[in-house]
């Protein structure tokens, strides 16, 4: 059987990288170009030049506004007039709600019953309508897709959409401007939209930058799926990295992209995640969410491998649930 008609992996990466560049221009008026901050006295290996990319300073407190804004600003007038539907237990829902409000269109956000009340409140404050479905984020996602299809509305996936990935990848466009000659970047992985967009752009614009995928051991679905070469159902344990939890949608575009752009994978325990959250708070006074702490923990675990290197960690969000905040 011939596969010649299918674009090669490299074509897929190059195409996504081009979409990232387009996205950077498109969303510039509506997202914050977040700063990078040099972090001293944090790494066990003092000779590492360490920087945090502070997506915590995005208006919604998370990078998710980028992908949602790119998707919404890419809609035709007819699509926009119908409104959009998303599924998310937090940051993506908030990103879609804020992007929809900025664009003057309606949004409906499906959540599972485990969503934190503070996130629901913030999504509703942006004018979006909440719909609760099931106990698992994937259930809510599949229900939202079905509803969007029935109503003729655009569904905005948290990760399974190249325009969403391209929006998230704009972080890398900014980073290379802010930190030329970057040796490595640590990115937390859930569905793979963030690292997929960042990695695709870097593979084309800064091939020498090592892309490090960081996972909670308790929720490694994409890690296991990449290893298997197909999307698996992986039993999950509770994790402080709340915004990366949940299964992968069948047929997700992130599997192929992430298989190619992730150079190194690091898995961290819940103890290591909590320790990283506490270290950042002690050193800088910042509260970062569990998902952001996954990347910090992965760096701390492997810091001795990055001596005399320039390393960035994407601090992807600061939206901590009441439950996790009480543990700090």
SULTA-V437996 format. One record per residue. RES is the residue in one small letter. OMEGA is omega in whole degrees, 0 to 359 (999 if undefined). NEAR is the number of other C-alpha atoms within 12 Angstrom. Layout:
# SULTA-V437996
res = {RES:RES}
omega = {OMEGA:OMEGA}
near = {NEAR:NEAR}
This chain:
# SULTA-V437996
res = {x:x:x:x:x:x:x:x:x:x:x:x:x:x:x:x:x:x:x:x:x:x:x:x:x:x:x:x:x:x:x:x:x:x:x:x:x:x:x:x:x:x:x:x:x:x:x:x:x:x:x:x:x:x:x:x:x:x:x:x:x:x:x:x:x:x:x:x:x:x:x:x:x:x:x:x:x:x:x:x:x:x:x:x:x:x:x:x:x:x:x:x:x:x:x:x:x:x:x:x:x:x:x:x:x:x:x:x:x:x:x:x:x:x:x:x:x:x:x:x:x:x:x:x:x:x:x:x:x:x:x:x:x:x:x:x:x:x:x:x:x:x:x:x:x:x:x:x:x:x:x:x:x:x:x:x:x:x:x:x:x:x:x:x:x:x:x:x:x:x:x:x:x:x:x:x:x:x:x:x:x:x:x:x:x:x:x:x:x:x:x:x:x:x:x:x:x:x:x:x:x:x:x:x:x:x:x:x:x:x:x:x:x:x:x:x:x:x:x:x:x:x:x:x:x:x:x:x:x:x:x:x:x:x:x:x:x:x:x:x:x:x:x:x:x:x:x:x:x:x:x:x:x:x:x:x:x:x:x:x:x:x:x:x:x:x:x:x:x:x:x:x:x:x:x:x:x:x:x:x:x:x:x:x:x:x:x:x:x:x:x:x:x:x:x:x:x:x:x:x:x:x:x:x:x:x:x:x:x:x:x:x:x:x:x:x:x:x:x:x:x:x:x:x:x:x:x:x}
omega = {183:176:189:183:184:179:179:179:183:177:180:180:181:180:179:178:178:177:178:180:176:182:182:177:186:188:184:181:189:176:178:167:190:182:166:180:176:184:180:172:184:185:175:177:187:184:176:174:191:179:172:172:196:175:173:183:171:186:178:180:182:179:189:178:183:182:180:180:181:180:184:180:177:184:172:178:181:179:181:182:179:186:185:177:176:175:183:174:179:194:179:178:179:178:179:180:181:180:179:179:180:181:178:178:183:179:174:183:177:179:173:184:181:183:180:185:181:179:177:182:181:178:180:178:177:176:179:178:182:172:182:180:169:184:185:181:180:176:180:181:181:177:180:178:180:180:179:180:179:185:181:179:177:174:179:181:175:185:188:184:185:178:174:178:181:178:179:182:179:174:182:177:179:184:182:174:184:184:178:180:178:183:183:176:179:184:176:183:169:176:176:181:182:183:178:180:179:184:180:180:182:180:181:187:183:189:182:180:179:180:185:177:186:184:164:177:183:183:188:191:182:177:180:181:177:180:182:183:177:183:181:166:183:178:182:170:177:179:174:178:189:187:174:184:177:182:179:178:176:177:184:180:184:184:183:181:185:177:184:188:181:181:186:178:178:176:183:181:177:178:180:178:181:178:179:178:181:180:180:179:181:185:188:184:182:170:177:182:183:180:178:181:176:180:178:180:180:177:181:182:187:189:183:177:186:178:180:177:178:189:174:172:176:176:200:180:182:184:186:178:180:184:182:180:181:181:183:999}
near = {5:5:8:8:8:11:13:15:22:20:19:29:37:27:25:40:37:30:35:43:33:25:39:37:24:26:35:25:17:29:35:26:29:31:23:27:23:22:25:18:18:27:33:20:22:20:20:29:31:36:32:40:38:34:41:33:29:29:28:35:33:41:53:49:50:53:51:54:47:41:43:46:36:29:25:14:14:15:23:27:19:24:33:43:46:53:51:51:45:48:47:50:53:49:51:54:45:39:42:41:30:25:29:23:30:30:41:42:49:48:40:32:22:29:36:26:21:20:35:34:20:30:38:27:18:30:27:35:29:36:28:28:25:21:17:28:38:32:26:36:39:30:28:38:30:20:24:27:18:13:17:19:28:35:41:48:43:56:46:37:34:40:43:47:51:51:51:51:47:49:54:50:38:33:38:29:18:21:29:20:22:32:30:43:47:50:54:52:53:46:46:51:48:56:51:53:53:57:48:50:44:42:36:28:27:27:23:21:33:32:42:41:44:48:46:45:35:31:37:40:35:50:38:30:29:30:19:16:19:24:26:24:20:21:18:23:19:22:31:40:47:43:45:47:39:41:35:41:33:19:17:28:32:46:39:33:42:45:34:31:42:40:28:30:35:31:35:36:29:29:25:31:40:34:26:38:38:28:25:33:20:16:16:19:12:26:34:42:45:48:51:48:52:52:50:50:43:41:46:34:28:26:30:19:23:28:20:18:25:31:44:42:47:51:44:47:46:37:43:35:30:17:19:26:21:12:19:26}
